[in-house]
């Protein structure tokens, strides 16, 4: 019986294991972030090319709102929801709020 938490294990092995796990997690997070940002860039470029759609403002992060002066945002949101896409319609101004916070968006969204 040993009197330490690690027992007979060396502290160096535990520290090395922790460092490797931390590196792998940070690498995975960086990869996911790059993919999310690519989806955001594509949406920012492609939404305005669809007739009557525009992006509100100039969003700096991966949360944006877009709308239309001639189409009903609620109808657009309903169509997206039918494709299993998460979006949150807004009443004033009429818009669709879209947060690209995970790679789930990339599973259903494809450029038109």
C-alpha positions in Angstrom: 0.0 0.0 0.0 1.2 3.5 -0.9 0.4 6.7 0.8 0.0 8.8 -2.4 -2.9 9.4 -4.8 -1.0 8.0 -7.8 0.0 4.9 -5.9 2.9 3.2 -7.6 2.5 5.2 -10.8 5.1 7.8 -11.7 4.0 11.4 -11.7 5.8 11.9 -15.0 3.7 9.3 -16.7 0.5 10.9 -15.5 1.7 14.4 -16.5 2.7 13.1 -20.0 -0.7 11.4 -20.5 -2.4 14.7 -19.4 -0.3 16.7 -21.9 -1.0 14.3 -24.8 -4.8 14.4 -24.1 -4.8 18.2 -23.8 -2.8 18.4 -27.1 -5.3 16.1 -28.9 -8.3 17.9 -27.6 -6.9 21.3 -28.6 -6.1 19.9 -32.1 -9.6 18.6 -32.5 -11.1 21.9 -31.3 -8.9 23.9 -33.8 -10.0 21.6 -36.6 -13.7 22.0 -35.7 -13.3 25.8 -35.4 -11.7 25.9 -38.9 -14.6 23.9 -40.4 -17.2 26.1 -38.6 -15.5 29.3 -39.9 -15.5 27.8 -43.4 -19.3 27.2 -43.2 -19.7 30.8 -41.9 -17.6 32.3 -44.8 -19.6 30.2 -47.3 -22.9 31.4 -45.9 -21.8 35.0 -45.8 -20.8 34.7 -49.5 -23.7 32.7 -50.8 -26.8 34.1 -48.9 -26.7 37.4 -50.8 -26.4 35.6 -54.1 -29.9 34.1 -53.6 -32.5 36.5 -55.0 -34.2 38.7 -52.4 -32.0 37.5 -49.5 -29.5 39.6 -47.5 -27.4 39.4 -44.4 -28.2 41.9 -41.7 -25.1 44.0 -40.8 -21.6 42.7 -41.0 -21.4 39.9 -38.3 -17.9 39.3 -37.0 -18.5 35.9 -35.5 -20.5 32.8 -36.4 -23.9 34.2 -35.4 -25.8 36.0 -38.1 -29.3 37.1 -39.1 -30.6 37.2 -42.6 -33.8 38.2 -44.2 -35.7 39.4 -47.3 -37.6 42.5 -48.3 -40.0 40.4 -50.4 -40.1 36.9 -48.9 -41.6 35.8 -45.6 -38.8 35.0 -43.1 -41.2 32.7 -41.2 -41.8 30.7 -44.4 -38.1 30.4 -45.0 -37.5 29.3 -41.4 -40.3 26.7 -41.8 -38.6 25.3 -45.0 -35.3 25.1 -43.2 -36.9 23.4 -40.2 -38.4 20.8 -42.6 -34.8 20.0 -43.6 -33.9 19.4 -40.0 -32.0 22.7 -39.7 -32.1 24.7 -36.6 -32.9 28.3 -37.1 -34.7 30.9 -35.0 -37.1 33.3 -36.8 -37.3 36.9 -35.5 -40.4 39.0 -35.8 -38.9 42.5 -35.6 -37.1 42.8 -37.9 -38.4 39.8 -39.9 -35.3 37.7 -40.0 -33.8 34.3 -39.5 -31.2 34.1 -36.8 -28.5 31.5 -37.4 -25.8 30.5 -35.0 -23.1 28.3 -36.5 -21.9 26.9 -33.2 -21.3 23.3 -34.1 -20.6 21.2 -37.1 -24.2 20.0 -37.1 -25.0 22.8 -39.6 -22.6 21.4 -42.1 -24.4 18.1 -42.1 -27.5 19.5 -43.8 -26.4 22.7 -45.4 -25.0 22.6 -48.9 -24.4 25.6 -51.3 -27.3 26.1 -53.6 
